[in-house]
Amino acid sequence: MKIKILTFAQTRTQLGFDEKDFECHAGETPREILRRLAPQFDPGKTIRVAVNQEYADWDQPVGNASELALIPPVSGG
């Protein structure tokens, strides 16, 4: 299956794309997908992940999701 990966702000800069279709399996987790896509990228503890527009756990399988978003921390004033 294909999943659309979306990046924002610093994740866009670090990964070099804002949107990308990526082939994956329903049993894969966001962490596993990201490791295959960009082995050099470490989301650390500050980057959140959303699956189908809902915050998700990095280690929970994506199932039949169609979208995975990497959400950096937001600062405001």
ABEGO torsion letter per residue (X at the ends): XBBBBBBBEAAAAAAGBABBBBBBBAABBAAAAAAAABAABBAEAABBBBBGGBBBBAABBAEABABBBBBBBBBBX
